[in-house]
């Protein structure tokens, strides 16, 4: 019987693992890889005490810190089931890898730190131009496009906030919305439509992201059959995220984010969650790290008070 299973190997899971190791817990980290979406972040200049790094470098440092703390993750395994143990008090975590190997862990507590995956447009050029001008994180990569022309794609709050931020950095921002109006907060919409260096294009379906060595433009089509291509050196895609929470039978919001309280506790005793997979409104590396710490400390407190006596 383990004290703890940490599911996920990005910054929230890594932080939780460091704290669990320092407290000498008997635990396992189960993850598909080390770094998660952070490893794909490109240049990072908003990590405390570090002027500049990259997502790949951060992922390497996560692996090194885990090794330094004596943590050997079960890497390459994806959790497929989280079920209650036979005693009704503990948990059983089932994970498999691409080779079909299955591992089952019995544990007192679980921290879910599986993050999210950004939704993709699925258009030509999107994958090819990733890290060559295409990004799914404006806060992370937006400053790289100072005084250039960029395009933000999306119609919700994240797209609105992306365009507002880029309007302060670039000389011109195109905003492509497939609908005839935005779905975000009116206060953000009101600010955006007043900006002189922002052009909003409604009812437009993105068809191609143009470029070779880097992004050069974005092509779109309209219901009347016409098309248009706008110049861009950067493309910020904000059409939503998919939380990696499908295996977890805990309370979630309508989009699948795991609901947690201030101690990263879910509505299910013994199960905690941290990072972007939760309903925290700010999807930032530093926020996820803090939540990983909080979840670990809360889990440690729960484990210390855990009564192993079987239920009557």
Helices and strands as residue ranges (DSSP letters): E 2-7, H 11-22, E 27-31, G 36-40, E 43-44, E 53-54, H 55-68, E 74-75, E 78-84, E 91-96, E 102-112, E 116-118, E 134-135, H 138-141, G 142-145, E 149-153, H 157-167, E 172-176, H 186-193, E 198-201, E 205-211, E 215-221, E 227-231, E 234-237, E 241-243, E 271-273, G 275-277, H 285-304
